[in-house]
Amino acid sequence: MSRAEASPLLGGAAPTNTYKTLSRDSLDSLGPAELTASAILSTYTKLEKSLKPERPKQSSLVTIFSVWNTIMGSSLLTMAWGVERAGLPAALILVAFMAALCLYTAYVLLRVNKHHGSDSCEVPALCRTLLGRWAEVLAHMFSLLVLLGANIVYWILITNFLYFTVNYFVDLHSSNTTEYNMTLLCPRHVNQSLLLAEPVEEVSPYWGLHSTVPMYVALIVFPLLNFRNVSFFTKFNSLGTLSVVYLLIFVLVKGYSWGIHLPPLDTRPVRNAAVLSGMLALSFYIHNIIITIMSNNARQDKNGRDLTIAFLLVTVTYTLVGAVFYICFPLAKSCIEDNILNNFDMHDIMTAVARILLLFQVVTVYPLVAYMLRTEAILLLPLKETRTLTIVINLSIMTMCVLVACFCPSIGTIIRYTGAVSGLVHVFALPSLLQVRSLQLRGRLTWWKTLFYAAIVAFGALNLLMQFFINE
């Protein structure tokens, strides 16, 4: 597809005809293996004009659960790790504070769009209208960053799930599953494992979690990246909601079986809470797609209420998974991994089911994310899309993913840095700048309002800065 054929919409980073094969319903259902579904969906915000006829409005209940399902991401697996790094009291306060702040800035975007945009408008278009071309480019660039982070995290998760799933079936008939189902692992402190269980050792130089398996994943994924019609993969998006529900049940069942194991009073440095705040900036990130989702609400006068309820549900979900796992985890809390499934022996039946379910879902979602990243990159450069260029970009993405999966396979670290950087731009800075400009144009800007929104931007900058002063 040439640049001339792209026909960009609203200032546009995306062509109308590129996304006609995908429905809005299938896009709204993406999750939760996503780094954050809103980051993935942001590339598709221009789709609305290409849908004919226009979709009917949806009820408040459908809108609420659409927002809930869209926000939920892979940070669900890392939430207990974030709670451990921040400490339970600070974590509970921080989750509530970040939820409220991200809810407010998302609502600000809805208010700005009401005065200066339209139902098919989105953040980049608002940036161009109110702030100029530089802000539009900035919005697109950091959406690209989030998509790249999503690709890397997906690759690490696929590698992890594939490795342990294969090992599970290989050892299925030679292990005592009753014993292993009671086993917890502390990969960072082997001697603290229950029942003296050792972490899984590499059984072959040709089958290593951080050496060969990331490259084997390329053999599976590369053919999928070259599908011309990626709408095939949207048929599996219902697994997103199923995965969230299963993980909730998984944590509640495990927590009930362990009982409560409260740690002593936490005296860790306060700056470590920035680990969780960086993650949460991405965990509550829906800002690039919120206008499109809420424009489908039949009760536009209830957008504020419905958005608040959706954020409340997300907050409760994160709190349940993170706090319950942390409170009930019977080993030293420092043993909690940034992927909670790594704390369980691979023979644990519930863990094996979770990995199989998530493996299938992430493998089907990854081609969508890579496709959006590739399309966004081609349009931003700009370049003429050819078969050769597509293959080169796919190979470049996969090479980067393999390298990170081999040498820095920490999804928690990737999520917190990506969240802090993209959060500064999309969650804190752009909504604040757009609101200030909107108030100025409407003659309602005061000094204290300017100071208030400047403080939001300063918080986002501080959140990013603190990521470099964490005790690992």
ROMARSE-751778 format. One record per residue: x negated, y, z of N, C-alpha, C, O in turn; residue in one letter. Coordinates in steps of 0.02 Angstrom, whole numbers, plus 50000, padded with zeros to 5 digits. Example, Ala and Ser with C-alpha at 12.3 -4.5 7.8 and 13.67 -1.06 7.14 Angstrom:
% residues 2
493404971650390493854977550390493404983550390492884983450423a 493584988850354493164994750357493555000250394493305005750402s 
***
This chain:
% residues 472
499584994050000500005000050000499565006250000499135006950044m 499655010549953499255016649948499505021949996500055021450023s 499095027050005499295032650047499905036050019500335038350057r 499955036449953500525039749922501155035849934501705038649938a 501085029249938501685025149949501915025250021502475023050036e 501495027850067501655027350138502265031350157502655029150199a 502365037150127502925041550143502995042550218503495040450247s 502495045650252502515046250324503125050050348503365054650315p 503375048050405503945051350436503705055850492503255054050530l 504015061750499503915066150556503185067450570502975067250627l 502815068750521502125070450532501655064850526501065065850541g 501815060050508501775053250518501165049150512500765049650465g 501125045050562500595040150562500835033450537500435028750535a 501455032750518501695026150497502165026750439502575031350437a 502115022250391502555022450333503235019450348503295014850388p 503735022150314504405019550323504455012350299504735008150335t 504195010850241504305004250212503894998850245504014992850234n 503415000750286502994995650318503394991550367503254985550375t 503884994450400504204991250456504924989250443505294987550490y 505144989350381505844987950367506034980750383506624979150394k 505534976350385505694969350397505814967950471506014962350488t 505694972850515505764971650586506364975450612506464981350595l 506764972250654507354975450682507194978850748506704977150781s 507594983750767507504987250830507614982450889507274982950940r 508094977850882508234973150935507614968850950507434967851007d 507304966350896506724962050907506144965950936505744963250974s 506084972350918505544976350946505654977751020505184977551059l 506274979051039506424980551109506304974551154506224975351214d 506294968551125506244962551166505524960451178505414955351211s 505024964151153504334962151164504144962751237504314967751269l 503804957751264503554957751332503554950651357503864946451324g 503234948851415502834953251455502094952051444501684954851481p 501904947951395501194946651385500844952751359500224952851356a 501204957751341500904963851317500514967251372500694966751431e 499964970551354499634974951400500144979851427500174980951487l 500534982751383501164985951400501554986451337501304988751286t 502164984351340502554983951279502654990651246502704991051185a 502694996051287502805002651257502235004651212502335008151162s 501615002651230501045004251188501115000951120500945003851068a 501354994751120501444991051058502004994151017501954994950956i 502544995751051503134998351016503025005450989503385007650944l 502535008951017502445015950997502315016750923502515021750893s 501975011850893501825012350822502455011850780502455013950722t 502985009150808503595008050771504135013350782504705012550762y 503945018850814504465023850830504755027150770505295030150774t 504415026850713504685029850652505175025350616505445027250564k 505305019450643505725014550610506445016850603506795014750556l 506685020950649507405022350653507695025050588508255023150569e 507325029350553507605032250492507685027050436508085028050390k 507305021550441507335016550388507875011450399507995007150356s 508215011750456508735006850471509405009250443509655014550463l 509705005550398510345007350368510785001150367510584996050341k 511385001550393511675007450426511395008350496511045003950522p 511545014150526511295015750592511605010950644512195009350641e 511175008650690511405004050741511915007350787511855013250802r 512405003550810512875006250858512535007550925512035004450942p 512825012150962512545013751028512635007951075513085003851067k 512185007551125512205002051173512425004551241512375010551256q 512675000051282512925001851348512345003751395511765002451379s 512515006751451511995008551500511635002351526511035002551537s 511994996851536511694990751561511164988051513510614986251533l 511334987951448510864985651398510254990351395509694988051388v 510374996851400509835001651399509365000651457508755000851449t 509644999751516509234998751577508784992751569508184993151584i 509054987151547508654981051541508174981451482507664978051481f 508354985451432507884986451376507264990151400506704988351382s 507364995351441506804999051469506394994451515505774994451512v 506734990651558506394986051604505964981051566505384980051583w 506244977951515505884972951476505314975951436504804972751426n 505394982251414504884985451375504284987451418503714986851396t 504414989751479503864991951522503444986051546502834986451550i 503774980451563503414974851593502854972451547502964971251488m 502254971851575501684969851536501244964751571501444962051623g 500664963551543500204958651572499934960851639499644956851675s 500024967251655499804969551721500174965951777499974966251835s 500724962551759501084958551809500634953151838500664951651898l 500204950351796499734945151819499184948051863498894944451903l 499044954551856498494957651893498724961651953498304964251990t 499374962051965499624966552016499384964652086499214969052126m 499354958152102499114956052168498384957952177498184959852232a 497994957452125497294959452127497244966952141496824969052180w 497664970852109497674978052121497864979652193497584984252224g 498354976052220498554976952290497974975452336497854979052385v 497614970052321497034968152363496504973452361496204974952413e 496364976352303495844981452298496044987852334495614991252363r 496684989652333496904995852365497044994952439496994999752478a 497214988752460497454987652528498204988352528498484992552493g 498544984152568499274983852565499624990452579500054992452540l 499464994052634499825000352647499745005352590500225008352566p 499115006352568498995011152514499325008952450499575013152411a 499345002352438499634999752376500385001152373500635003252321a 500734999952428501455001152429501615008452417502085010152379l 501235012852448501335020052438501185021952366501545025852335i 500635019252340500405021052273500885018652219501015022252170l 501155012652227501635010052178502245014552175502485016252121v 502505016452234503095020852236502935027652207503345030452169a 502355030452224502165037152199502075037152123502335041552089f 501705032152097501585031952025502225030551986502325033151932m 502655026452015503305025151982503695031651976503975033151923a 503725035452031504105041752031503795046851982504155050251946a 503125047251981502795052051938502875050251864503015054551822l 502795043751848502875041551779503605042151756503745043751698c 504075040951802504785041951787504915049251771505275050851723l 504625053651810504745060851800504475063151732504815066651695y 503855061151716503565063451653503925060351593503975063451540t 504185054251600504595051251546505245055251538505465056451481a 505545057151593506165061151590506025068051560506445070851524y 505435070851575505245077251546505235076851470505465081451436v 504985071251443504975070351371505685070251342505805072951288l 506145067251377506845067151355507135074251354507505076051308l 506965078151405507225084951409506925089351354507285093351323r 506275088651342505955092551289506255090651221506385094951179v 506355084151211506645081851147507355084451138507565085751082n 507715085151192508405087751188508415094851161508875096751124k 507905098751178507885105751156507535106651089507695111351053h 507065102251073506645103651014506585097850965506255098450914h 506895092150980506815086350936507485083650912507965087350904g 507495077050901508095073650877508065066350900507575064250931s 508585062550884508615055450904508045051450874507815046650905d 507825053250815507295049450781506605052450793506115050250764s 506575057550836505945060850850505555056850903505855052950940c 504905057750906504495054650957503945059350978503885064950952e 503535057151025503025061451055502555064651004502445070751008v 502265060950956501825064150908502165069850869501865075050856p 502795068750850503165073850813503295079950857503235085650834a 503465078850921503555084450967502895088250976502885094350981l 502345084550979501695087750987501535092250927501295097850936c 501685089750867501565093850808502005100050808501775105450790r 502635099350828503105105050827502925110250879502945116250864t 502745108150939502655112850995501925114751007501785120351029l 501455110150994500765111351012500295111950952499775115150957l 500475108850896500055109250838499795102450816499895097350849g 499465102450759499215096250729498715092550774498705086450775r 498305096350811497795093150853498115088650906497855083250921w 498685090750934499015086750985499325080450954499325075150986a 499585081150893499865075350859499325070050846499425064150859e 498745072250822498185067650810497955064550875497805058550877v 497925068450928497725065950993498205060451017497985055251042l 498845061551008499345056551028499245050050990499285044651019a 499125050550925499025044550885498365040950903498345034850905h 497845044750916497205041750932497235037650996496955032250999m 497575040251046497605036651109498115031051107498065026351147f 498595031351062499025025551050498605019951019498695014051035s 498145021850976497685017050946497245013850999497115007850996l 497025017651047496615015051102497005009851142496735004651160l 497635011351157498045006651195498145000151157498104994751186v 498265000651091498344994651050497704990551048497734984351049l 497134993851045496504990151046496404986651113496194980851116l 496564990151168496534986951233496994980951239496814975851269g 497594981551209498064976051210497784970051173497854964351196a 497484971251115497184965751076496654962051116496634955951116n 496234965851151495694962751189495964958651247495744953051259i 496444961551284496734957951341497094951551317497034946351348v 497454952051261497794946151234497294940651219497414934751233y 496724942551189496224937551170495954933951232495864927851232w 495824937851284495574934851347496104930151376495934924751400i 496734932151373497264927951400497354921651358497434916151386l 497344922251292497404916351249496834911551264496944905451270i 496224914151270495644910051285495744906251351495634900251355t 495954909951402496064906951468496604901651467496494896051492n 497174903251439497734898451437497564892351395497734886751414f 497224893351339497044887751296496554883151331496624877051330l 496044886051363495534882051396495834877551450495714871551452y 496224880551494496494876751551497054872051529497154866851560f 497424873851478497954869451454497664863151423497904857651436t 497154863951382496824858151352496514853751406496594847651405v 496174856851454495884852951509496414849351550496304843751573n 496994852551558497534849451596497764842951563497834837851597y 497874843051498498114837151463497564831851457497714825851458f 496944833951452496394829151449496344825251515496214819251515v 496434828751571496354825651637497014823151667497024820951724d 497554823551628498214822251656498274815451688498574814751741l 497984810251657498064803451682497514801251729497514795651754h 497034805751742496484803851785496434807851849495934807651884s 496964811651865496944815951924497524814451970498044811851950s 497414816152033497934815352084498324821852088498124826452124n 498884822252052499244828552047499554830652113499644836652125t 499714825952157499994827652222499494831652263499664836552296t 498864829452261498344833052297498194839752266498134844752301e 498144839952199497964846152166498514851352171498374857352170y 499144849152177499694853952183499664857952247500014862952254n 499244855752295499164859352358498524863552357498354866652407m 498174863652301497504866552298497494873652274497814875452224t 497124877852311496984884652290496244885352279495844881952311l 496054889752234495364890852218495154897952235495554902652230l 494534898752254494234905352263493614905552220493064904152245c 493684907152157493114906852110492514910952133491944909252117p 492634916352171492074920452192491744917852256491184919652271r 492104913452292491834910452354492054903152356492564901552386h 491664898852324491864891852315492004888452381492464884352386v 491604889952432491674886352495492294888152534492434885052585n 492684893052510493304894852544493914891452513494474892852534q 493824887152464494384883852431494714878852477494374875252514s 495374878552476495734873552514495574866652487495474865752427l 495544861752531495404854752513494724854052479494594849052445l 494284859052489493614858852461493614857852385493154854852358l 494124860352352494164859652279493664864352246493604870152265a 493304861852197492804865752161493124868852099493574865852070e 492904874752079493134877452016492974872851959492514868751963p 493354873451904493254869051847492564870251817492374875851803v 492194864951808491534865351778491574863951703492034860451680e 491104866651667491084865351595490894858151583490354855851602e 491344854451551491234847351540490834846051477490594840551465v 490754851251436490384850351373490104857151351490434862251360s 489514857151322489234863451297489644866251238489544871951218p 490084862051211490504864151154491204866551176491624868251135y 491314866551242491974868551267491874872851330491944870351386w 491714879251319491584883751375492074889551375492224892451322g 492314891351435492814896551441492564903251416492934907051383l 491934904851430491654911351411491104910651358490684915051352h 491124905151321490614904251268490924902151202490914905951154s 491184896151200491434893551136492174894451125492394895651068t 492574894051178493304894351169493534901051139493984900951097v 493244906751158493444913051124493354912651048493734915751011p 492854908951026492754908250953493244903350923493454904150865m 493434898050961493934893450936494604896950927494994895350882y 494744901850972495364905750966495404909250899495944909850870v 494824911450874494814914750809495064910150753495394912350707a 494894903750758495124898950708495884898250708496184896850656l 496184899050767496914898550773497254904950751497764904850717i 496974910650771497304917050763497204920050694497664923050666v 496604919150665496454922550601496964921050546497174925750512f 497174914850536497694913650484498334917350499498684919550452p 498514918150563499134921550581499094929050566499614932250552l 498494931850568498414939050555498534940850482498634946750466l 498524935850438498594937250367499284935850340499384935750279n 499774934650385500474934050364500704940750336500594945950367f 501024940550279501284946850250501914949150286502034955250291r 502314944550311502934946250344502874944350418502994938650437n 502694949350460502594947950531503244947450569503234945850628v 503814948750536504454948150572504574940950595504994939850639s 504234936150565504294929150587504144928550661504464924650697f 503644932350685503424931650754503904934850803503894933250862f 504334939450780504804942650826505354937850848505704939250896t 505424932150814505934927250834505784924150902506224921350933k 505164924750925504964921650988504954926651045504704925051099f 505204932751033505134937951083505554936851146505424939851198n 506064932451141506464930951201506034927751256506224927751314s 505464924951236505004922051285504744927351333504524925751388l 504774933751313504544939051357504924939351422504634939051476g 505594939751417506004939851477505944933351515505924933451577t 505924927851480505854921251513505214920851553505204918051607l 504674923651526504024923651561504044927751625503784925651676s 504364933651622504414937751681504804934151735504594933951793v 505374931251717505784927651766505404921751795505434920551855v 505044918151752504674912351777504114914451825504004911151876y 503764919851809503234922151853503514924451921503194923351972l 504094927651920504414929551983504574923352025504414923152085l 504874918351993505034912152029504394908752053504374906152109i 503894908752011503244905652027502954908652091502764905052137f 502924915352094502634918752152503054917652214502784916452268v 503714918052208504154917152266504114909952293504114908952353l 504084905052249504034898052271503364896852306503344893852359v 502824899252275502164898352306502124902052372501854899452421k 502394908152375502374911952437502764908552492502554908452550g 503344905852475503744902352525503374896152552503404894752612y 503034892552508502684886552529502074888152572501884884252615s 501764894052562501184895952602501374898952669501034897852719w 501924902752670502094906552730501724913152730501374914852682g 501804916952784501514923652788500814923152818500714919952870i 500334926352785499644926652808499404933852803499034935552757h 499614937952851499434944952850498694945752868498464942652916l 498334949852831497624950952847497554955852905498034959152923p 496954956352935496844961552986496874968452955496904969252894p 496874973552998496934980452975496394982052924495804980652936l 496594984852869496134986152813495744992652825496034997852842d 495084992252817494664998152826494244999752764493745003152769t 494454997152706494064998252645494095005552623494555009152642r 493605007752582493595014752559494235016452521494495012452482p 494485022552533495105024752501495015025052425495505024152388v 494415026452402494305027152330494455020752292494585020952232r 494445014952326494605008652293495325008352270495505004352227n 495755012652299496455012852278496505015152205497025014152174a 495985018352179496005020652110496045014752061496275015652005a 495825008852083495915002852041496645001852025496835000851967v 497065002252076497775001152067498095007052031498535006051988l 497895013152046498195018952012498035018951938498455020851897s 497435016751919497265016151849497695010951814497935012151758g 497795005251847498235000051819498945002551812499275001351761m 499185006051864499885008151864500035013251810500605013651786l 499535017351792499645022151738499835018551673500195021351632a 499595012451665499775008451606500385004051620500785002751576l 500445001851683501004997351701501685000851694502174997551679s 501705007451704502325011251697502335015251632502735019951625f 501915013451585501845017351524502385015251473502385009651447y 502835019851460503355018751409503475025151369503945025651330i 503045029951380503165036751357503185037551281503545041851255h 502825033451245502815034051172503445031551138503565033051080n 503855027851175504445024851144505085026651181505635024651160i 505025030451236505605031551279506165035451243506755034151256i 505995040151200506505044151166506925039751120507535040351119i 506605035251083506965030851038507435026151077508005025151058t 507175023251131507595018651170508195022251200508755019751194i 508085027951231508625031451264509115034651215509685035951233m 508895035951153509345038751104509885033851083510405035751056s 509775027351097510265022251081510785021351136511245017351129n 510705024951191511175024451247511835027851229511845033551206n 512375024351238513035027051222513215032951266513575037551244a 512965033051328513105038451374512485042851381512085041851427r 512405047651336511815051851338511785056051402511245057951424q 512365057551431512375061451492512135057451552512015060251605d 512055050851543511825046451597511115044051587510885039351620k 510755047251541510075045051527509625045351589509235040751602n 509685050751627509275051451687509415045951737508955043051765g 510055044451748510235039151795509985032351771509695028651810r 510095030751708509915024251682509155023351682508905017851697d 508785028651665508065028151666507805027151737507335023351747l 508115030451785507915029651855508035022451879507615019551913t 508605019651861508765012751882508265007951851508025003251884i 508095009051787507615004651753506935004951787506614999751799a 506705010951803506055011551837506085008451906505585005551930f 506655008951940506725005752005506654998152000506334995052042l 506964995251948506904988051938506184985951924505954980951949l 505844989951884505134988451869504724988851933504294984651946v 504844994051973504484994852036504594988952082504124986452113t 505214986752088505374980952130505024974652104504764970752144v 505014973752038504694967952009503944967852024503684962852046t 503614973452012502894973852026502754972852100502284969352118y 503164975852143503064975252214503144968152238502754965652279t 503664964752213503784957852233503184953452214502934949652255l 502974953952151502424949652129501774951352165501434946952190v 501604957852168500974959852198500954958952273500484955952300g 501464961652309501454961552382501574954552410501244952452457a 502054950852381502204944152407501604939552398501424935952444v 501294939752340500704935552329500154937452377499814933152405f 500054943952387499514946252431499654944352504499214941752538y 500254945452527500424944052597500394936652613500174934752667i 500614932452566500664925252579500024921452561499934915752584c 499584924252521498994920652499498584918352559498374922552599f 498474911752567498184909152629497424909552634497154908752688p 497074910752579496344911452582496154918752596496594922952605l 495514920052598495284926952605495584931152547495574928952490a 495824937052563496164941052512495694943052455495914944352399k 495044943252470494554944852418494514939452365494214940452312s 494824933652378494824928152329495324929352273495284926052221c 495804933852282496324934952232496014937252167495634942052165i 496184933752112495904935152047496334940252009496914941352025e 496034943451958496414948251918496904944851871497304948151838d 496874938251867497394934051837497574928951890497194924251901n 498144929851923498304925751982498324918251966498254914152011i 498424916451903498434909351885497754906151895497704900051902l 497214910251894496544907651904496424905451976495924902151991n 496884907252022496814905052091497104898152103497084895652159n 497364895052051497664888352058497264883352017497034884751962f 497204877352045496884872052008497274870651944497884871251942d 496914868851891497244867951827497754862251827498184861851783m 497714857751877498174852051880498834853851914499304849851913h 498874859751945499494861951976500044862451923499954865951873d 500594858951933501104858251881501424864951864501494866651805i 501624868851915501934875351901501464880051863501674883751819m 500824879851882500324883951847500234881751775500174885851730t 500224875151765500154872451697500734874651653500634876451594a 501334874551680501924876651642501874884151625502034886151569v 501654888151674501584895351662501084896651606501194900851563a 500524893051607500014894051556500264891951487500124895351437r 500624886451483500884884151418501384889151391501374890851331i 501834891551434502334896351413502014902851389502194905451337l 501534905351428501204911651411500744910851350500684915451310l 500434905051343500014903851285500404904451220500194907851173l 500974901151218501394901351158501634908351144501644910551087f 501824911951197502084918651187501544923551163501664927451117q 500954923251194500424927951176500164926551106500004931251069v 500134920151086499914918551019500394921350967500174923350913v 501034921550982501524924250935501564931750936501774934850887t 501364934850992501384942150997500744945350969500764950850941v 500184941950976499544944850955499554947150882499314952650868y 499814943150834499814945650765500204952150756500014956250714p 500734953150795501114959350791500684965250814500674970550781l 500324964350869499914969750895499344971350848499194977150835v 499014966050822498464967150775498704970450711498354974650683a 499304968750689499594971750629499714979150640499564983250596y 499984980950698500104988050713499454991950718499404997550694m 498954988850751498314992150758497994993250689497724998650675l 498024988150647497734988750581498084994050539497754998150506r 498744994150541499134999050502499015006150526498935010750487t 498995006950592498865013550621498175016050602498085021850585e 497675011550604496995013550587496935015550514496605020450497a 497265011650470497235013150398497545019950383497295023750341i 498095021450416498445027750402498095033850433498135039350406l 497745032750489497405038350521496755040150486496535045850491l 496435035350452495775036750424495755042050369495325046350375l 496165042350317496615037250290496245033050238495745035150209p 496495027050227496195022550178496745019350136497325019150156l 496555016850079497025013050037497005005750060496485002650060k 497595003250077497624996350103497544991350046497924991449997e 497054987050052496934981650005496854975150043496774975150104t 496874969750007496784963250040496094962750073496034960050128r 495584965250038494914965050065494854969250128494564967050178t 495144975350127495124979650185495484976450244495254976850301l 496054973350231496424969950284496004964650318495984964150379t 495664960550278495244955250305494654958150345494484955550398i 494354963450319493794966650354494014969350421493664968450471v 494584972750424494834975450487495014969850535494844970250595i 495344964650510495514958950553494884955750583494874954050643n 494364954950542493744952050566493404956550617493104954250666l 493454963150607493164967850654493514967550721493194967650774s 494184967350719494574966850781494394960450818494284960550879i 494374954850782494234948450814493524948150842493414945350896m 493044951050807492364951150831492314954850897491984952650944t 492644960650901492644964450963492974960551019492734960651076m 493524957251004493884953351054493454947551079493434946251140c 493114944051034492694938351053492124940651098491974937451148v 491804946251080491244948751120491464950551191491124948851240l 492024953951197492274955851264492474949651303492334949151362v 492804944751270493014938651303492424934651328492474930951377a 491854935251295491254931551315490864935051369490604931851415c 490814941651365490354945351409490704949651462490384951551511f 491334951251453491704955251503492434952951506492874956851488c 492554946751527493234944051525493654945951585493994941651614p 493644952251604494024954551662494614958751639494524964551621s 495204955851638495784959651614495974965351661496234970451639i 495834964451726495974969851773495574976051759495834981651760g 494924975151744494494980851729494704984251664494724990351660t 494864980251614495074983051550495724986951558495804992351530i 496194984051595496844987351605496774993951643497084998951625i 496354993951695496315000151734495965005751696496165011551702r 495455004151657495125009351618495575011751561495645017751549y 495895007051526496355008951473496935013051500497135018051470t 497195010951558497745014551589497555021451610497935026251601g 496955022151639496745028751663496635033551604496815039451609a 496335031051550496195035451492496835037251455496975043151444v 497215032151436497825033551399498345036951443498745040951419s 498345035251508498815038551554498685045951560499155049951563g 498045047851562497885054951565498205058751506498475064151515l 498175055751447498425059151387499185058451381499535063551377v 499435052251381500145051051364500625051751423501195053751414h 500385050151483500835050251541500815056951577501335059251603v 500235060051581500165066051620500085072451578500445077351588f 499595072551532499425078751498499945080851446500215086451450a 500095076451398500555078451344501255080251369501525085351348l 501565076151413502225078351439502205085151473502655089151466p 501665086351511501615092651547501515098551499501835103751506s 501065097651450500955102951401501575104351359501735110151344l 501925099051340502545099951302503075103651342503425107951316l 503125101951406503615105251448503445112651459503885116951456q 502805114051471502605121051480502745125051417503005130651421v 502585122351359502715125851297503465126751285503675131951261r 503855121651301504575122051294504865127551338505285131551317s 504645127651401504885132751447504685139751424505065144551431l 504085140251396503855146751371504295149151313504485154951310q 504445144651267504855146551209505565148351231505885152551199l 505805145351284506485146751307506505152251359507035153751387r 505925155351373505895160951420506015158951492506265162951531g 505845152751510505975150351578505335148151614505375144851666r 504765150051587504135148051618503955152951673503945159051663l 503795150251732503575154251790502885151851811502655146651789t 502565155751854501885154051875501875147651915501405143651909w 502385146551957502375140551999502515134251958502275128851975w 502915134851905503015129251860502375127551823502205121651813k 502025132651801501385131551768500895128051815500535123451794t 500875130251877500435127151927500625119851940500195115551948l 501285118551942501515111751955501305106951900501055101551914f 501395109051838501205104551783500445104051774500185099051752y 500105109351793499365109051792499125104051845498625100551834a 499475103651901499285098751953499395091651929499005087251946a 499905090451889500025083651861499445081751815499195076151819i 499235086451773498665085051728498035083851769497635079451753v 497935087851821497345087051864497335080251898496815077151907a 497925077851918497965071251949497755065851899497385061251917f 497985066451837497795061551786497045061651774496745056351765g 496745067651773496025068151764495645065151823495145061651814a 495895066351883495585063551943495645055951943495175052451963l 496215053451921496315046151918495805042951871495545037551886n 495665046151816495155043551769494465044151799494065039351795l 494305049751829493645050751858493485045651912492925043251917l 493985044051953493875039452010493725032351987493455028452026m 493895030651925493765023951901493005022451899492805016651900q 492605027651897491875026751892491535026551961490925026251965f 491935026852014491655026752082491955021152124492025021752185f 492115015752091492425010052125491885005152147491415003752110i 491965002552208491514997152231491754990552203492264987852226n 491404987852155491604981452124491424975652170491544969852154e 
***
